[in-house]
Structure formats: C-alpha cells, structure tokens
Amino acid sequence: MKNLFNISGKIAVVTGGSRGIGAMIARGFVENGAKTYICSRKEKDVTETAKNLSRYGECIGITADLSTVAGIEKFVSDIAAREEKIDILVNNAGAVWAAPLDEFPETGWDKIMDINLKSVFYLTQKFLPLLRASVRDDNLARIINIASVDGLSVPDFETYSYSASKAAVIHMTRTLAKRLAGEKILVNAIAPGAFPSHMTKEILEKNKQAMLKKIPLARIGEPEDIAGAALYLSTRASAYVTGTTLIVDGGWVETK
C-alpha cells in the first residue's frame, strides 16, 4: 500500500506543459521523481519552464507545433530519439475561441478542433509504440486527456467549438479506453473547473466573484489539486480505472 502513488523512475510527456494546467501537472510529476518532457510552440516559454521545473527534478523542454499531424510526428520523433519508451502521456495542449453565435468564424471552429481534439487522437496514435514498449505485468501505460467541465455542461460563455471539442475528448477517451484495455494501456480524462491559466486569465479577472458563488468549495483550483488528480491516474492507485473522466472543479458541475 505504501507505493500506491509512486511514479519515481517513470517517463512522462505533458503537451502544452509550459504554462497553466500543463505546467502544474508537469511540476507534480517532476517533484515525484518522473523524468518529464514538456512542449510548447514557443521556444522561450518551454525553455524557461523546463529550466524552472528542473530545480525539482528532471524536466526537458521541446518546441513543437501540435496543430498538424506533421508537427505531431516530429514531436514524437524527437522523443523517440531520446527514449525507448514512455509510461505516461498527458494530452493537455489546448486553445479556446469565443465569439457571438451569429459571428462565430470558421477559423474559430477549425483551429480549436484541430488542437483540442484532432491532436489528442493523433498524439495517442503516434505515441502508441513508445507506450506499448513500457507495458509489463507490473506496469500499465497511462494516457490522460485534459478535457473540461465545459464538455460536461452548457457553458455560460460563447465558446462553441471549445465546449464541443471537450465533450468529444470525453467520449473519445471512453472509446480509446475500450480499444486499448487489452494492451494494458489505461486511458482516462480529467475535467478541470476554474484554474488560473493564460486561457482563463481574462475570465477570472472579469468574473471571479460570480464564479466563486457557483463553486461549492468557494475557491479557484490550486496546482496541487490538478497535479494530485494526474498523479492518481498515473499510479498503481488507479490500476482498475479506465475510460473515466475525473472532475476536478470544487463541486461546480455536480451541483449545477
């Protein structure tokens, strides 16, 4: 029982790990002994974050554009050049677009679907050889898809493609979990509520008090909250859990 939450010595990949929820999860992994790769489109951001996280353990930053399959293949190739296997893949990279219904542009649909949904599928597909290489009787590989409470309820904001993409991620998680269970690869999702990030900065600045009134625990999520959820889904503690979405939102969705 003492090693239920141990990830020491494991190799993890966290996409979009240079800031926000991705950086929170990456720090949790690094501090708990996992060699962790993070990526971002912006070299400066990923280099700086990797340097900061390396104070707590081993973190490597890679510049990558995950909006296209070619970019995904290059990223996977960069990891494969360094590692023979990975134990944990966190599909976190994402974006949001808001616009009134009558004005919502095609670019605001395609861009969000490409990075939030298509990239999750193709990252999973392209990383499968490295994930399969980590599987042993005593070691299950893990895929964690970062969804959102907006994929489980109707959001207050006009983020049509975002909420649709996150709902699709939740269902795709179930589909992939069923397909990969026989290969001892567990696939789960996390649906975060309100956490401080670049994506939510403007919303929190304008609507924080109104949001707090809707959250039973009456606070915004903290790094330990999301890192703890990811650690649970990455360790022996969750070895009988696949295809599920873990809601981490202070009770917001369940009490709506």
GIDARA-V641288 format. One record per helix or strand of 2 or more residues. SS is the DSSP state (@ for helix, = for strand). FROM is the first residue (numbers start at 1). LEN is the number of residues. If there is no record, write none. Layout:
ss=SS from=FROM len=LEN
ss=SS from=FROM len=LEN
This chain:
ss== from=11 len=4
ss=@ from=20 len=12
ss== from=35 len=6
ss=@ from=43 len=11
ss== from=59 len=5
ss=@ from=69 len=12
ss== from=88 len=4
ss=@ from=101 len=3
ss=@ from=106 len=29
ss== from=141 len=6
ss=@ from=149 len=3
ss=@ from=160 len=24
ss== from=185 len=8
ss=@ from=201 len=14
ss=@ from=223 len=10
ss=@ from=236 len=3
ss== from=245 len=4
ss=@ from=253 len=3
